Structures are given as C-alpha cells and as structure tokens.
Amino acid sequence: MSELTPGLAVVLLLILGAEFVNGWTDAPNAIATVVSTRALSPRQAVAMAAVLNLLGVLSGTAVAKTIGKGIVDPSVVDLITVGGAMVGIIVFSSVAARFGIPTSESHALIAGLSGAGLATAGPGALLWAGWQKVLLGLVFSTFLGFGGGLLVMSSIYWLFRKALPGQVRGLFRWLQVLSSAFMAFSHGSNDGQKFMGVFTLALVLGGVLPAFEIPTGVIFLCAGVMAIGTMTGGWKIMQTMGMKMTRLETHQGFAAEMAAASTIELATRLGIPLSTTHTISTAIMGVGATKRASAVRWGVTAQIATAWVLTFPVCGFISWLTVKIVRMFVG
C-alpha cells in the first residue's frame, strides 16, 4: 500500500467538498415540506436532518459499491478522472443553488464521472451494468415518486373524509415530523453513500487500499461532512421545494415525504442510485395533483425539470474539460 500523496490528498479534498455541497443543497429535500407547513422551525428541521442523514449513511454500502465500481471502469481511470468529476459537481450545483434551483447530486455525480471517464479513456470507460441501475433509478424517482404521492394523498383523503380539519392538522403536525425524519434518513442512506463509493475508489486508485472495500473511517468521515453541509441549510432551495411548487398543508407534506422516502429506501436496499431531489419533487407534484392540476405551479416545476435535463450535459462537459486541461499540464 502507498502513502497519501499530494495529488491524492487534493482529490480526496475535492470529494469531501462535493459531499459538503451534497448536504448543503440536498438538505431541503428532507425538510422543505416540514418547514413550509410550520411543523418544525428551520433550525429544528436542519438539526434533525443532519442527525438522520448521518444515521442513514451508516445503514449500508450497496449504493456506494454501485457508484464506486459500476459507473466507470476502475481499471482505466485515474485520480485526475475522479478529481475532474468532483469539480463538475461542485461548480454546477453551487451555481444552481445560488438561484434557488434544486439539482440532483446523484445525476451530477454520474454525469461528472461519465464526462471525466470519457476524457480519460473514451466510451470504453463506461460500464453498462451500472448505467442500467441509473436508468432504473430514473424510473423509480419519476413514476414511483409521483404515483406514491398521489396514492398516499388519496388514501389520506379517504381515511379522514369525515374528520374535522382542525383534528387532521393537529394529528399530521406530529406525523409529519416522523415522515420528515424518515426522509432525512433515506436521503443519507442513498445520496450519502454515493460519495463514500467515490472516496474509496480514489483510495484504491491512489494505492492506499489494495481492493475496493469501504473502510469504517470513510463512512464516518463522509457522513460527518455531509451532516455539516446539511446544517448550513439551503434556504432558497427550501423555498422553491416547500412553497413555490404548490401550497402544502401538514397532511400533504406527510404524504409527499412518506412516498418519497419509501421509494428511496426501496432503491437503496436494491443498490440503485437515484435522485432524492427528483423523487421528493415528483412526490410533491403527485400530492398537489390530487387537489387539481392547477394547484401545482407548473412553471416552477418546468424550471426544476430544465435543471435536471441540463445536469447531465453541463456537469459532464465541465468534468470532461477539467480533465483535459489538467492533463495538458501534468501529462
């Protein structure tokens, strides 16, 4: 095994920087609805999300292995490839967050690794087996997210059709705290694992680890950095997710979070990386659509969808360009 070299140290710092951005920009996924319905204050929600994100990261490594070994071929990439991918994520997600646009760190990571891999070894660097799981994740987050939100909300309407509005609000104010905690945990279990996989891949490429096996220290380090990022909050994104897409009451926030978190947990246990941003967004749309189609502000959702579409080409290009520029100077 080799010692930690300056090049490896820089790449590891970039990975932790991307993990911080992941916590910073994805924190609203777990807490936007619980804050918008005033079930929790922003500070309470952020603290809860940080803790539950941490616990979620510690719950398994299946997604980490998919990202670390299944997207690009570890035998044909190097540390410059990994570093270039992280630059693409950090730049794109930070700019989008500046304008309050929720992005998918999952899509950004996959796009970044792909763009950097193409710059390093061409199309042969991409692994179809891993991409099958990525495409399956898109199906999960789109259809199960929207359909789950629609189904859970419809069930609540039927079960509480004779209840007084005040009783419903009082009950779901507390139930939504639980659903928000579940959402934060599921975010950590899926999104948090992704950068653990990349961190481990970098250690293998740098010669520190003999084989791809995620060390316990890496799990705690990545979980801690994401938790710190979560505690900084992403207030503009929170407003977009929790207030601008559609107006939510406590029972509607509960429905969106339960649908999204259940979808994410199912994907996590199957080792499928998916976008938590995409999943909670489509769940909110599904919940809003149970009232009437006009209840969803489709102009806002169109902006979010545009960001999702742009993530792959923009992140991929930034990562590709970064790798090409670095190789001009270091060979």
Solvent accessible surface area in square Angstrom, and as a share of the most:
residue,aa,sasa,rsa
1,M,184,0.82
2,S,60,0.39
3,E,150,0.67
4,L,105,0.52
5,T,65,0.38
6,P,113,0.71
7,G,41,0.39
8,L,0,0.00
9,A,31,0.24
10,V,86,0.49
11,V,11,0.06
12,L,18,0.09
13,L,123,0.61
14,L,48,0.24
15,I,0,0.00
16,L,31,0.15
17,G,27,0.26
18,A,0,0.00
19,E,0,0.00
20,F,71,0.29
21,V,9,0.05
22,N,0,0.00
23,G,0,0.00
24,W,70,0.25
25,T,2,0.01
26,D,1,0.00
27,A,0,0.00
28,P,0,0.00
29,N,3,0.01
30,A,1,0.01
31,I,0,0.00
32,A,2,0.01
33,T,3,0.02
34,V,0,0.00
35,V,14,0.08
36,S,17,0.11
37,T,20,0.11
38,R,192,0.70
39,A,2,0.01
40,L,31,0.16
41,S,46,0.30
42,P,59,0.37
43,R,209,0.76
44,Q,104,0.46
45,A,0,0.00
46,V,9,0.05
47,A,49,0.38
48,M,33,0.15
49,A,0,0.00
50,A,5,0.04
51,V,85,0.49
52,L,37,0.19
53,N,0,0.00
54,L,55,0.27
55,L,88,0.44
56,G,0,0.00
57,V,0,0.00
58,L,69,0.34
59,S,42,0.27
60,G,25,0.24
61,T,37,0.22
62,A,45,0.35
63,V,0,0.00
64,A,0,0.00
65,K,80,0.34
66,T,13,0.07
67,I,0,0.00
68,G,0,0.00
69,K,91,0.38
70,G,14,0.13
71,I,0,0.00
72,V,1,0.01
73,D,35,0.18
74,P,41,0.26
75,S,94,0.60
76,V,62,0.36
77,V,12,0.07
78,D,49,0.25
79,L,33,0.17
80,I,41,0.21
81,T,1,0.00
82,V,1,0.00
83,G,6,0.06
84,G,3,0.02
85,A,0,0.00
86,M,0,0.00
87,V,41,0.23
88,G,0,0.00
89,I,0,0.00
90,I,43,0.22
91,V,66,0.38
92,F,24,0.10
93,S,0,0.00
94,S,35,0.22
95,V,84,0.48
96,A,11,0.08
97,A,9,0.07
98,R,153,0.56
99,F,144,0.60
100,G,5,0.04
101,I,52,0.26
102,P,2,0.01
103,T,2,0.01
104,S,1,0.00
105,E,1,0.00
106,S,1,0.01
107,H,8,0.04
108,A,0,0.00
109,L,0,0.00
110,I,2,0.01
111,A,3,0.02
112,G,0,0.00
113,L,0,0.00
114,S,10,0.07
115,G,6,0.06
116,A,0,0.00
117,G,0,0.00
118,L,71,0.35
119,A,10,0.08
120,T,38,0.22
121,A,45,0.35
122,G,20,0.19
123,P,110,0.69
124,G,61,0.59
125,A,0,0.00
126,L,56,0.28
127,L,52,0.26
128,W,162,0.57
129,A,73,0.56
130,G,3,0.03
131,W,47,0.17
132,Q,93,0.41
133,K,73,0.31
134,V,4,0.02
135,L,81,0.40
136,L,79,0.39
137,G,2,0.02
138,L,53,0.26
139,V,71,0.41
140,F,21,0.09
141,S,0,0.00
142,T,44,0.26
143,F,141,0.59
144,L,75,0.37
145,G,0,0.00
146,F,68,0.28
147,G,32,0.31
148,G,19,0.18
149,G,0,0.00
150,L,68,0.34
151,L,124,0.62
152,V,40,0.23
153,M,0,0.00
154,S,51,0.33
155,S,47,0.30
156,I,11,0.05
157,Y,86,0.33
158,W,155,0.54
159,L,112,0.56
160,F,62,0.26
161,R,140,0.51
162,K,179,0.76
163,A,38,0.29
164,L,117,0.58
165,P,88,0.55
166,G,43,0.41
167,Q,113,0.50
168,V,18,0.10
169,R,122,0.45
170,G,38,0.37
171,L,81,0.40
172,F,4,0.02
173,R,95,0.35
174,W,168,0.59
175,L,53,0.27
176,Q,0,0.00
177,V,32,0.18
178,L,120,0.60
179,S,0,0.00
180,S,0,0.00
181,A,20,0.16
182,F,64,0.27
183,M,0,0.00
184,A,0,0.00
185,F,51,0.21
186,S,0,0.00
187,H,0,0.00
188,G,0,0.00
189,S,0,0.00
190,N,0,0.00
191,D,1,0.01
192,G,0,0.00
193,Q,1,0.00
194,K,0,0.00
195,F,1,0.00
196,M,0,0.00
197,G,0,0.00
198,V,0,0.00
199,F,12,0.05
200,T,0,0.00
201,L,1,0.00
202,A,0,0.00
203,L,15,0.08
204,V,40,0.23
205,L,47,0.23
206,G,15,0.15
207,G,26,0.25
208,V,37,0.21
209,L,34,0.17
210,P,114,0.72
211,A,61,0.47
212,F,31,0.13
213,E,116,0.52
214,I,20,0.10
215,P,43,0.27
216,T,91,0.53
217,G,51,0.49
218,V,9,0.05
219,I,27,0.14
220,F,113,0.47
221,L,78,0.39
222,C,0,0.00
223,A,0,0.00
224,G,25,0.24
225,V,25,0.15
226,M,0,0.00
227,A,13,0.10
228,I,104,0.53
229,G,0,0.00
230,T,0,0.00
231,M,117,0.52
232,T,63,0.37
233,G,3,0.03
234,G,7,0.07
235,W,116,0.41
236,K,102,0.43
237,I,2,0.01
238,M,6,0.03
239,Q,87,0.39
240,T,12,0.07
241,M,1,0.00
242,G,1,0.01
243,M,91,0.41
244,K,102,0.43
245,M,0,0.00
246,T,1,0.01
247,R,176,0.64
248,L,12,0.06
249,E,69,0.31
250,T,12,0.07
251,H,25,0.11
252,Q,6,0.03
253,G,0,0.00
254,F,34,0.14
255,A,0,0.00
256,A,0,0.00
257,E,0,0.00
258,M,58,0.26
259,A,5,0.04
260,A,0,0.00
261,A,0,0.00
262,S,54,0.35
263,T,9,0.05
264,I,0,0.00
265,E,27,0.12
266,L,90,0.45
267,A,0,0.00
268,T,2,0.01
269,R,119,0.43
270,L,98,0.49
271,G,3,0.03
272,I,5,0.03
273,P,2,0.01
274,L,3,0.02
275,S,1,0.00
276,T,1,0.00
277,T,1,0.01
278,H,17,0.08
279,T,0,0.00
280,I,1,0.01
281,S,0,0.00
282,T,7,0.04
283,A,0,0.00
284,I,1,0.00
285,M,21,0.09
286,G,0,0.00
287,V,0,0.00
288,G,0,0.00
289,A,30,0.23
290,T,34,0.20
291,K,73,0.31
292,R,148,0.54
293,A,68,0.53
294,S,84,0.55
295,A,14,0.11
296,V,3,0.02
297,R,117,0.43
298,W,116,0.41
299,G,53,0.50
300,V,28,0.16
301,T,8,0.04
302,A,55,0.43
303,Q,117,0.52
304,I,2,0.01
305,A,38,0.29
306,T,72,0.42
307,A,9,0.07
308,W,24,0.08
309,V,107,0.61
310,L,83,0.42
311,T,0,0.00
312,F,59,0.25
313,P,78,0.49
314,V,51,0.29
315,C,0,0.00
316,G,11,0.11
317,F,116,0.48
318,I,38,0.19
319,S,0,0.00
320,W,96,0.34
321,L,71,0.35
322,T,26,0.15
323,V,0,0.00
324,K,79,0.34
325,I,80,0.40
326,V,54,0.31
327,R,58,0.21
328,M,153,0.68
329,F,163,0.68
330,V,99,0.57
331,G,76,0.73
